Amino acid sequence: MSDQSAHSDQSAQPTHPTQPVKPPVSDDDPLLTAPTTPVTNETIRTQLAHRTIRAFTDEPVGEDIMDTLIDVARRSPTSSFYQQMTIIRVTNEDTRNALARNAGQPYIGGTKGELVIFVADLHRNAVIRERAGQPTDPASTINAYQQAGRDTLIAAQNYVIAAESLGLGTVYLGSIGAKPQETIDLLGLPAHTYPVVGVLVGHPAQEPQFKPRLPRELTVGVDVYPDLDSDQARAALDDYDALVTRYYDMRNLNSRVDSFSNQIISKYGTSPSETAPAMQVMNDQGLIQR
């Protein structure tokens, strides 16, 4: 998208060069309107209207809201009732700024919005076993970490849905995994823990388009895995690539124009969080030993 040009006629209505040209609104344009479903309610409408927000106003979220969001997350479903998840609320500005530098995401730093880190936590149950004279080996298995990972991500998603239901904006921060050992050190995480994902929540200072998702033909199977080689699936992927390209072409202040397939071909597995030594750090934390 190109910016509007400043008009040289001083008598004309002034324009704003930094304001991007907005695309025409269409009632059925999937990039400009939230998806709909055959059955709906306020919860479903909130979920379908999700957009990643990376810019927030100075308005505080408020302690009552933060207490509410954290309690919602704590009440999330948990595998085998082990409750292997801990939430770290980051209020120290220096810590936020350090996490932002490690993640390569400047908007994580500063004071706008509220930052929380969701931690897969097998340490607490290991301590309980150790105090009872029981071995802590169960906390070192891949099965245990999978359980903790599920608990952690379910809690994070409940936190996000609750926040967005209150009109707040959110962004998931997988980028905290770019330098996992540094994140562990900053947050004082003990053995048998690992920072899975961060979430930044606040009052939105932007209104991005709706980023399209892969079509059902590619992501939903009945009884068996979907046939990606079918003509229907191939056509659906072609249509989706065209839609994603248009999304980037329309996106405010964005220079990328690219399809989904091209992104997978060109950058899959190359970001800092994808190339970080996660397994080594997990092993050093006493996780996934067997």
C-alpha positions as CSV (number, residue, x, y, z in Angstrom):
1,M,0.0,0.0,0.0
2,S,1.3,3.4,-0.8
3,D,0.8,6.4,1.4
4,Q,-1.4,9.3,0.4
5,S,0.5,12.2,-1.3
6,A,0.5,15.6,0.2
7,H,-1.5,18.1,-1.9
8,S,0.4,21.2,-3.1
9,D,-2.7,23.4,-3.2
10,Q,-2.7,25.2,0.2
11,S,-6.4,26.0,-0.2
12,A,-7.4,22.4,-0.5
13,Q,-8.3,20.1,2.3
14,P,-5.0,19.0,4.0
15,T,-4.0,15.4,3.7
16,H,-1.9,13.2,5.9
17,P,1.1,11.5,4.2
18,T,1.6,8.9,6.9
19,Q,-2.0,7.6,6.7
20,P,-2.2,4.6,4.4
21,V,-4.9,4.4,1.7
22,K,-7.6,2.0,3.0
23,P,-9.2,-0.5,0.6
24,P,-12.8,-0.2,-0.3
25,V,-15.1,-2.0,2.2
26,S,-17.1,-4.9,1.0
27,D,-19.6,-6.7,3.1
28,D,-18.3,-10.1,2.0
29,D,-14.6,-9.4,1.7
30,P,-12.9,-12.0,4.0
31,L,-10.0,-9.6,4.7
32,L,-12.2,-6.8,6.0
33,T,-15.0,-8.7,7.9
34,A,-14.8,-11.4,10.5
35,P,-15.8,-14.9,9.5
36,T,-19.3,-16.1,10.3
37,T,-20.6,-19.5,11.3
38,P,-24.0,-21.3,11.0
39,V,-24.4,-21.1,14.8
40,T,-23.1,-18.1,16.8
41,N,-23.1,-16.3,20.1
42,E,-20.9,-13.6,21.7
43,T,-18.1,-16.1,22.5
44,I,-18.0,-17.5,19.0
45,R,-18.1,-14.0,17.4
46,T,-15.2,-12.9,19.7
47,Q,-13.1,-16.0,18.7
48,L,-13.8,-15.5,14.9
49,A,-12.9,-11.8,15.2
50,H,-9.4,-12.5,16.5
51,R,-6.7,-10.3,15.1
52,T,-3.1,-9.9,16.2
53,I,-2.5,-6.5,17.8
54,R,1.0,-5.2,18.2
55,A,0.4,-1.6,19.0
56,F,-1.3,-0.5,22.2
57,T,-2.4,2.8,23.8
58,D,-1.1,4.1,27.1
59,E,-4.4,3.2,28.8
60,P,-3.7,0.7,31.6
61,V,-5.4,-2.7,31.5
62,G,-6.2,-2.4,35.2
63,E,-5.6,-4.7,38.2
64,D,-9.2,-6.1,38.3
65,I,-9.0,-7.1,34.6
66,M,-5.5,-8.7,35.1
67,D,-6.7,-10.6,38.1
68,T,-9.7,-11.8,36.1
69,L,-7.7,-12.9,33.1
70,I,-5.1,-14.8,35.2
71,D,-7.9,-16.5,37.2
72,V,-9.6,-17.6,33.9
73,A,-6.3,-19.0,32.7
74,R,-5.8,-20.8,36.0
75,R,-9.2,-22.5,35.7
76,S,-8.3,-24.0,32.3
77,P,-8.6,-27.8,31.7
78,T,-5.5,-29.7,32.8
79,S,-4.1,-33.1,31.9
80,S,-4.6,-35.7,34.7
81,F,-5.2,-32.8,37.1
82,Y,-1.4,-32.3,37.3
83,Q,-1.8,-28.5,36.7
84,Q,1.7,-28.2,35.2
85,M,1.6,-24.6,34.2
86,T,2.7,-21.3,35.8
87,I,2.1,-17.7,34.7
88,I,4.8,-15.0,35.1
89,R,3.5,-11.5,34.9
90,V,6.3,-9.2,33.8
91,T,5.9,-5.7,35.4
92,N,9.6,-4.7,35.6
93,E,10.3,-2.5,32.6
94,D,14.0,-3.5,32.4
95,T,13.0,-7.1,32.2
96,R,10.4,-6.3,29.5
97,N,13.0,-4.4,27.5
98,A,15.5,-7.3,27.8
99,L,12.9,-9.8,26.7
100,A,12.1,-7.5,23.7
101,R,15.8,-7.4,22.7
102,N,16.1,-11.2,23.0
103,A,13.0,-11.7,20.9
104,G,13.9,-9.0,18.4
105,Q,10.4,-7.5,18.9
106,P,10.7,-3.9,20.2
107,Y,6.9,-3.7,20.9
108,I,7.4,-6.2,23.7
109,G,9.4,-3.6,25.7
110,G,8.2,-0.4,27.4
111,T,5.1,0.0,29.5
112,K,2.2,-0.3,27.1
113,G,-0.1,-3.2,27.7
114,E,0.6,-6.1,30.0
115,L,3.1,-8.9,29.4
116,V,2.7,-12.4,30.8
117,I,4.8,-15.5,30.1
118,F,3.2,-19.0,30.2
119,V,5.6,-21.6,31.5
120,A,5.4,-25.3,31.3
121,D,6.1,-26.2,34.9
122,L,7.0,-29.7,36.0
123,H,9.2,-28.3,38.8
124,R,6.3,-27.9,41.3
125,N,5.3,-31.5,41.1
126,A,8.9,-32.6,41.2
127,V,9.3,-30.7,44.5
128,I,6.2,-32.3,45.9
129,R,7.6,-35.8,45.1
130,E,11.0,-35.0,46.4
131,R,9.6,-33.8,49.7
132,A,7.8,-37.1,50.0
133,G,11.0,-39.1,49.3
134,Q,9.9,-40.1,45.8
135,P,12.1,-39.9,42.7
136,T,11.6,-37.0,40.3
137,D,12.3,-39.0,37.2
138,P,8.7,-38.8,35.9
139,A,9.3,-35.0,35.4
140,S,12.0,-35.7,32.9
141,T,10.1,-37.7,30.3
142,I,8.8,-36.4,27.0
143,N,5.3,-37.6,27.9
144,A,5.3,-35.4,31.0
145,Y,6.5,-32.4,29.0
146,Q,3.8,-33.0,26.4
147,Q,1.2,-32.9,29.3
148,A,2.7,-29.7,30.6
149,G,2.8,-28.1,27.2
150,R,-0.8,-28.9,26.6
151,D,-1.8,-27.4,30.0
152,T,0.2,-24.3,29.2
153,L,-1.2,-23.6,25.7
154,I,-4.8,-24.3,26.8
155,A,-4.3,-21.7,29.6
156,A,-2.8,-19.2,27.3
157,Q,-5.7,-19.5,24.8
158,N,-8.3,-19.1,27.6
159,Y,-6.5,-16.0,28.7
160,V,-6.6,-14.6,25.2
161,I,-10.2,-15.3,24.6
162,A,-11.2,-13.7,27.9
163,A,-9.1,-10.6,27.1
164,E,-10.6,-10.2,23.7
165,S,-14.1,-10.7,25.1
166,L,-13.4,-7.6,27.1
167,G,-12.5,-5.6,24.0
168,L,-8.7,-5.9,24.5
169,G,-6.2,-6.7,21.9
170,T,-3.6,-9.6,22.2
171,V,-0.5,-10.9,20.5
172,Y,1.1,-14.3,21.1
173,L,4.8,-14.1,21.5
174,G,6.5,-17.3,20.3
175,S,9.5,-15.1,19.8
176,I,10.4,-15.4,23.4
177,G,11.9,-18.7,22.3
178,A,14.6,-17.0,20.2
179,K,16.9,-17.1,23.2
180,P,15.4,-19.6,25.7
181,Q,18.3,-19.7,28.1
182,E,18.3,-15.9,28.5
183,T,14.5,-15.9,29.0
184,I,14.9,-18.6,31.7
185,D,17.6,-16.6,33.4
186,L,15.6,-13.3,33.3
187,L,12.5,-14.9,34.8
188,G,14.4,-17.0,37.4
189,L,12.9,-20.3,36.2
190,P,14.0,-23.4,38.1
191,A,14.8,-26.8,36.7
192,H,12.0,-28.7,35.0
193,T,10.4,-25.6,33.6
194,Y,10.4,-24.0,30.2
195,P,8.9,-20.7,28.8
196,V,6.4,-21.8,26.1
197,V,4.8,-18.6,25.0
198,G,4.3,-15.0,26.0
199,V,1.1,-12.9,25.5
200,L,0.9,-9.1,25.4
201,V,-2.5,-7.7,26.1
202,G,-3.8,-4.1,26.1
203,H,-6.1,-1.5,24.5
204,P,-5.6,-1.7,20.7
205,A,-4.0,1.3,18.9
206,Q,-4.5,-0.3,15.5
207,E,-7.1,-2.1,13.5
208,P,-5.5,-4.6,11.1
209,Q,-7.3,-6.6,8.4
210,F,-8.4,-10.2,9.2
211,K,-5.6,-12.6,8.3
212,P,-7.1,-15.5,6.3
213,R,-6.6,-19.1,7.5
214,L,-6.0,-22.2,5.5
215,P,-9.2,-23.6,4.0
216,R,-11.1,-26.6,5.4
217,E,-10.1,-28.8,2.5
218,L,-6.5,-28.7,3.8
219,T,-7.0,-28.7,7.5
220,V,-10.1,-30.8,8.3
221,G,-10.5,-34.5,7.7
222,V,-13.3,-36.9,8.3
223,D,-12.2,-40.2,9.8
224,V,-8.8,-39.9,8.0
225,Y,-6.2,-37.3,7.2
226,P,-7.3,-35.0,4.3
227,D,-6.1,-35.9,0.8
228,L,-3.7,-33.0,0.0
229,D,-3.2,-34.4,-3.6
230,S,-6.9,-34.2,-4.5
231,D,-7.9,-31.7,-7.2
232,Q,-10.1,-30.0,-4.6
233,A,-7.3,-29.6,-2.1
234,R,-4.8,-28.3,-4.8
235,A,-7.4,-25.8,-6.1
236,A,-8.1,-24.7,-2.5
237,L,-4.4,-24.0,-1.8
238,D,-4.1,-22.0,-5.1
239,D,-7.1,-19.9,-4.1
240,Y,-5.7,-19.4,-0.6
241,D,-2.3,-18.4,-1.9
242,A,-4.0,-15.7,-4.0
243,L,-6.0,-14.5,-1.0
244,V,-2.9,-14.3,1.2
245,T,-1.1,-12.4,-1.5
246,R,-4.0,-9.9,-1.6
247,Y,-3.9,-9.6,2.2
248,Y,-0.3,-8.5,2.2
249,D,-0.9,-6.2,-0.7
250,M,-3.7,-4.5,1.3
251,R,-2.0,-4.6,4.6
252,N,-1.4,-1.1,6.1
253,L,2.2,0.0,6.1
254,N,3.5,-3.4,5.0
255,S,5.9,-4.0,2.1
256,R,5.6,-7.7,1.8
257,V,3.5,-9.2,-1.0
258,D,3.7,-12.9,-0.8
259,S,1.7,-16.1,-0.9
260,F,1.4,-18.7,1.9
261,S,3.2,-21.4,-0.1
262,N,6.1,-19.1,-0.9
263,Q,6.5,-18.2,2.7
264,I,6.7,-21.9,3.7
265,I,9.2,-22.6,0.9
266,S,11.4,-19.6,1.6
267,K,11.4,-19.1,5.4
268,Y,10.0,-22.1,7.1
269,G,12.4,-23.1,9.9
270,T,14.7,-20.0,9.6
271,S,13.5,-17.5,12.3
272,P,15.5,-17.1,15.5
273,S,12.8,-18.9,17.5
274,E,12.9,-21.8,15.0
275,T,16.7,-22.2,15.0
276,A,17.2,-21.7,18.8
277,P,18.9,-24.6,20.7
278,A,15.6,-25.5,22.3
279,M,16.3,-29.2,22.9
280,Q,19.7,-28.5,24.5
281,V,18.1,-25.9,26.8
282,M,15.3,-28.3,27.7
283,N,17.8,-31.1,28.5
284,D,19.8,-28.6,30.6
285,Q,16.5,-27.9,32.5
286,G,16.1,-31.6,33.2
287,L,13.3,-32.0,30.6
288,I,12.8,-34.6,27.9
289,Q,15.6,-36.9,29.1
290,R,13.8,-39.9,27.8
